[in-house]
C-alpha cells in the first residue's frame, strides 16, 4: 500500500468538486487541504474485482463513492502521508488493511444496521463521526469506492438513507485520504 499526493490539478479538482457538491451541511462547507491517493497491491485490487464480478452475476453492479470518517488519533498529514501503527487509530487501520481491520483488531463496526463497514454518501454526514487529535490542524476522512449490487441483499449490503453498510471488506475500497478543515 502506498500514498500519492495528488499533484495533477485535473484529478484533484475532480475529487474536490465531488466533495464540494456532496457537502450538504447547514454549517457551511469544509475545505480540502490535502488529498492523498491510496494505491494497493494487486491482491487487494483483485479481491475487489472478483467481488464486483460476483455481484454482477445477479444484475449490474456499480461503484458508488462514499465517505468513511472515524477516529484518527495520530497527527496524520502533518508530516506527510504516514500511517501510524496504533491499534486505536481507526483511520490508519482502515487504510493500511483496506477495511480488513477497523480498530483494536476488530474486523467491522457495529451500528444500527448490525455488523458491517459503514460509510456515507455525503461527507458532511460522515464528518459527524470524525474524531481528530489535538496536535493536528486537520480532520481526516477516507473517500471510498463501494461495489453496490443491483439487487441489494441485507446479508451483504444495506443502503439506509445516506448510510451504506457492507458486510465484507472486498465490497469497499479506500481510494483517497482527505485532510480537511471546517
C-alpha positions in Angstrom: 0.0 0.0 0.0 1.3 3.4 -0.9 0.2 7.0 -0.9 0.5 9.5 -3.7 0.0 13.2 -3.1 -2.3 14.4 -5.9 -0.4 16.9 -7.8 -2.3 16.6 -11.1 -4.7 19.5 -11.0 -7.4 17.8 -13.1 -7.6 14.7 -10.8 -7.5 16.8 -7.7 -10.2 19.1 -9.0 -12.5 16.2 -9.8 -12.3 14.8 -6.3 -12.6 18.2 -4.7 -15.6 19.1 -6.9 -17.3 15.8 -5.9 -16.6 16.6 -2.2 -18.0 20.1 -2.5 -21.1 19.1 -4.4 -21.9 16.4 -1.8 -21.2 18.6 1.3 -24.7 19.5 2.1 -24.1 20.8 5.6 -26.2 23.6 7.1 -23.0 24.8 8.9 -21.2 25.7 5.7 -18.6 23.7 3.9 -15.3 22.1 4.6 -12.0 23.0 2.8 -9.9 20.1 1.4 -6.4 21.0 2.4 -4.6 17.8 1.3 -5.6 14.8 -0.8 -3.7 11.6 -0.9 -4.5 8.8 -3.4 -4.2 5.3 -2.0 -2.6 2.5 -4.1 -3.0 -1.1 -3.0 -1.1 -4.2 -4.1 -2.7 -6.4 -6.8 -4.1 -8.8 -4.2 -6.4 -6.1 -2.8 -7.5 -4.9 -6.2 -8.0 -8.4 -7.5 -10.2 -9.3 -4.5 -12.4 -6.2 -5.2 -12.6 -7.0 -8.9 -13.6 -10.6 -8.1 -16.3 -9.4 -5.6 -17.6 -7.0 -8.3 -17.8 -9.7 -10.9 -19.6 -12.0 -8.4 -22.1 -9.2 -7.7 -22.7 -8.7 -11.4 -23.9 -12.3 -11.7 -27.2 -11.2 -10.1 -27.5 -8.0 -12.1 -25.4 -5.0 -13.0 -23.2 -3.8 -10.1 -21.9 -0.3 -10.0 -19.3 1.7 -8.0 -20.6 4.3 -5.6 -18.3 6.9 -4.0 -18.8 7.1 -0.2 -17.0 8.7 2.7 -15.8 7.0 5.9 -14.9 9.1 8.9 -13.9 7.7 12.3 -11.2 8.2 15.0 -7.8 9.5 13.9 -5.6 9.8 17.0 -2.3 10.3 15.2 -1.1 13.5 13.6 -1.8 12.2 10.1 -0.9 14.6 7.3 1.2 17.0 9.4 4.4 15.1 8.5 3.3 13.7 5.1 1.3 10.7 4.2 2.5 8.4 7.0 0.3 5.9 8.8 0.7 5.2 12.4 0.8 1.7 13.9 -1.5 2.4 16.9 -4.3 -0.1 17.1 -6.7 2.6 18.4 -6.2 4.8 15.3 -9.1 3.6 13.2 -8.2 5.8 10.1 -4.7 4.3 9.8 -6.0 0.8 10.5 -8.7 1.1 7.8 -6.3 2.5 5.2 -3.4 0.1 5.9 -5.7 -3.0 5.9 -8.2 -1.9 3.2 -11.1 -2.3 5.7 -9.9 -5.7 6.9 -9.4 -4.1 10.4 -11.1 -1.0 11.7 -9.6 -0.5 15.2 -8.3 -2.6 18.1 -8.2 -5.6 15.7 -12.0 -5.6 15.1 -13.0 -6.7 11.5 -16.1 -4.4 11.4 -18.2 -1.8 13.3 -21.5 -2.5 15.0 -24.2 0.1 14.3 -27.9 0.5 13.6 -27.6 -2.0 10.7 -25.7 -4.5 12.7 -22.1 -5.7 12.0 -20.6 -4.1 8.9 -18.4 -1.4 7.4 -20.2 1.9 7.5 -19.8 4.8 5.1 -21.9 7.8 3.9 -22.7 9.2 0.5 -22.4 12.7 1.9 -19.1 13.8 3.5 -20.9 16.2 5.8 -22.9 13.3 7.2 -19.7 11.3 7.7 -18.0 14.2 9.4 -20.2 13.8 12.4 -18.2 10.6 13.2 -14.7 12.2 12.6 -12.5 12.5 15.6 -9.1 14.1 15.3 -6.2 14.5 17.7 -5.5 17.9 19.1 -2.0 18.1 17.6 -3.2 18.2 14.0 -5.0 21.1 12.3 -6.8 18.7 10.1 -9.9 16.5 10.2 -9.4 13.2 8.3 -11.8 11.2 6.1 -11.5 8.4 3.6 -13.1 8.6 0.2 -14.1 5.1 -0.7 -15.4 3.1 -3.7 -18.2 0.7 -2.8 -19.4 -2.1 -5.0 -23.2 -1.9 -5.0 -25.0 -4.8 -6.5 -28.2 -4.1 -8.5 -30.2 -6.4 -6.2 -29.4 -5.5 -2.6 -29.4 -8.3 -0.1 -29.2 -7.2 3.6 -26.8 -10.1 4.3 -24.2 -8.3 2.1 -25.2 -4.6 1.6 -27.6 -2.2 3.2 -28.5 1.3 1.9 -30.4 3.3 4.6 -30.8 6.9 3.6 -27.3 8.4 3.4 -25.6 5.4 5.0 -24.1 2.5 3.1 -23.2 -0.6 5.0 -21.3 -3.5 3.5 -20.6 -6.8 5.3 -17.4 -7.8 3.6 -14.2 -5.7 3.1 -13.9 -6.6 -0.6 -17.0 -4.5 -1.2 -15.4 -1.3 -0.1 -12.0 0.1 -1.0 -10.4 3.3 0.4 -9.3 5.5 -2.6 -8.3 8.8 -1.1 -7.3 10.2 2.3 -8.9 13.6 2.6 -7.3 16.1 5.0 -9.8 19.0 5.6 -10.6 21.9 7.8 -14.0 23.4 8.8 
